[in-house]
Amino acid sequence: MKRETMMKNLLKKFNLNAVPAEDFYEDGRKTGIWIRGSICKAETDWYNYAEATMEENKLNDYLNKNGWYAEPYDAETIMMWTA
């Protein structure tokens, strides 16, 4: 799934403020997604930041099904990349 489509779907399905990774990084990375704001909410089954990126949950299932994965940048910052 293309990045723009994934960002729209993350907002629609999970109420996540998904923005291009280049809004976070200043080194020209243009392929990823940064979740700006909280990812730990009811729509994500209370996704537990860095600990949840390796767990089976509905957000990770959705990402994997569509060719993406979540990766922690730090304890409260989640980036998403194409698999």
N, C-alpha and C positions, 0 to 999 in steps of 0.2 A: 504494500500500500504506500502511496506517495505521502511525503511528509505533510503537505498541506491538508490532505484528506484525513490523515491520522490526527492532526491537531484539532480539526473540526469535530471529529468523532469523539475525541477525549473530552472535549467540552460538552458535547451533546449527551454522551452516554454516562460520563463519570463526573461531570461538573468540574473539570480540571482546567486551570488557566495554563494551557500548553502554548508555548511560544518558541520561535526558532532558537536553537542553541547559540547562535551568534549574538543574541541579546545578552547572554551570560559571558561567553568567551570573547576575547578580543583578538584571537589569532586566526580568524577566518574560517572556523569550522562551520560548514553550511549544511550538514547532513542530519544533525540531531535535533532533539526537542528538549527544552527545559520546562519543567513544571514549576511555574512561578507561583508561589503560595503553597498552601497546605494540600497534601495528597492524602492525608489521614482524615477521611470523611465517610459518611454512611454509604455513598455511592461506590466506594472502593473497598467495602467491607473493612473499614478502618485500617487501611494499608499502613504498615508500621515502618515507614521510611526505609532505611538501609537494610534492616533485618528482613523486610518483606520482598526484596528484589529476587531472592532465591526461593521463595515459598510458592506453593501452589495457591493461587487466589484468583478471583474473577478478573482483576486488572491484568495480571501476568498472563493468564489464559488468553485474554483478548489480544494482548500485544503479540504473544507467540504465534497465535493463529494467523496474524496479519503480517508476520515477518519482522517484528520489532522485539526489543527487550529493554528492561529497565536496569539502570546502573547507578549506584549511589556516587555522588561527587563528594559528599561529606555526610554527616549524621542526619541532616535535614534537607538536603538538596538532591533531587532525583533527575537524572538525565535519561533520555530514551534514544536508542540507536537502532538502525536497521541491522537485522541479523545477517 
